[in-house]
Amino acid sequence: MRGNEARELAIYMGDASVSFQLEGLAQGRRSGRSPSASSEGRETLCLTISTAHDSALGIPLSWRDEDGRKLEQQLTDIIIGMAVAGEHLHRK
């Protein structure tokens, strides 16, 4: 972690460094639905790999909180994405 707000994040795999950002996005009321205490004012987390912007990897490079599936529940997919991005960068 680096930066004044610790927003510069990276993991190192051998020679490759995979940079990513973890952002909190404010989420207000959703139109067309009645507001609930759990959805009003809640923050949505979004994790994006910022090092490898290559769609040819065939894997997602961004994940976010979804209805019924928080970011924490997607950790396996995130780790796999970071490992593939790291290997891709190493081979480049």
C-alpha positions as MATLAB code, in Angstrom:
seq = 'MRGNEARELAIYMGDASVSFQLEGLAQGRRSGRSPSASSEGRETLCLTISTAHDSALGIPLSWRDEDGRKLEQQLTDIIIGMAVAGEHLHRK';
ca = [
       0.000    0.000    0.000;
       1.202    3.471   -0.879;
      -0.101    6.981   -1.147;
      -1.620    9.402    1.308;
      -4.926    7.555    1.355;
      -3.428    4.062    0.833;
      -5.194    3.780   -2.532;
      -2.109    2.657   -4.451;
      -2.174   -1.105   -3.985;
      -0.133   -3.865   -5.589;
       0.719   -7.493   -5.181;
       4.024   -8.949   -6.324;
       4.374  -12.326   -8.009;
       7.986  -12.994   -8.854;
       9.112  -10.141  -11.118;
       5.582   -8.974  -11.910;
       3.713   -6.314   -9.972;
      -0.070   -6.247  -10.358;
      -1.483   -2.860   -9.374;
      -5.118   -2.499   -8.426;
      -7.544   -0.023   -6.904;
     -10.192   -0.631   -4.284;
     -12.810    2.110   -4.402;
     -15.955    2.718   -2.433;
     -18.768    4.053   -4.596;
     -21.665    5.796   -2.853;
     -24.953    4.119   -3.609;
     -28.187    6.012   -3.073;
     -31.773    4.960   -3.414;
     -32.635    2.866   -6.425;
     -35.411    4.212   -8.596;
     -38.497    2.075   -8.966;
     -37.981    0.314   -5.667;
     -39.002    1.233   -2.200;
     -36.023    2.352   -0.148;
     -34.837    0.037    2.586;
     -32.521    0.778    5.466;
     -29.918   -1.640    4.125;
     -29.761   -0.206    0.598;
     -30.007    3.511    1.399;
     -26.645    5.234    1.709;
     -24.712    1.989    1.400;
     -21.279    2.036   -0.190;
     -20.493   -0.358   -3.057;
     -16.931   -1.663   -3.228;
     -15.246   -1.969   -6.603;
     -11.834   -3.600   -7.210;
     -10.109   -2.997  -10.553;
      -6.776   -4.335  -11.791;
      -5.056   -1.278  -13.226;
      -1.806   -2.841  -14.481;
      -3.091   -5.190  -17.173;
      -5.637   -3.488  -19.427;
      -5.589   -6.329  -21.915;
      -9.014   -7.757  -22.707;
      -7.272  -10.637  -24.497;
      -6.660  -12.210  -21.100;
     -10.159  -13.657  -21.270;
     -10.874  -12.897  -17.618;
     -12.593  -10.022  -15.856;
     -10.279   -7.292  -14.573;
     -12.895   -5.579  -12.414;
     -15.260   -6.780   -9.688;
     -17.861   -5.011   -7.562;
     -20.430   -5.655   -4.884;
     -23.569   -7.069   -6.448;
     -26.987   -7.888   -5.055;
     -26.539  -11.039   -3.026;
     -22.802  -11.319   -3.762;
     -20.435   -9.022   -1.920;
     -16.886   -8.407   -3.081;
     -15.591  -10.573   -0.240;
     -17.481  -13.552   -1.663;
     -15.677  -13.110   -5.000;
     -12.145  -13.405   -3.581;
     -11.398  -16.666   -5.408;
     -12.239  -15.068   -8.774;
     -10.237  -11.951   -7.854;
      -7.134  -13.948   -6.872;
      -7.348  -15.974  -10.098;
      -7.665  -12.737  -12.112;
      -4.643  -11.231  -10.375;
      -2.591  -14.398  -10.907;
      -3.441  -14.482  -14.630;
      -2.654  -10.760  -14.967;
       0.669  -11.281  -13.147;
       1.626  -14.183  -15.398;
       0.655  -12.163  -18.469;
       2.810   -9.237  -17.339;
       5.723  -11.566  -16.537;
       5.594  -13.081  -20.039;
       5.318   -9.648  -21.679;
];
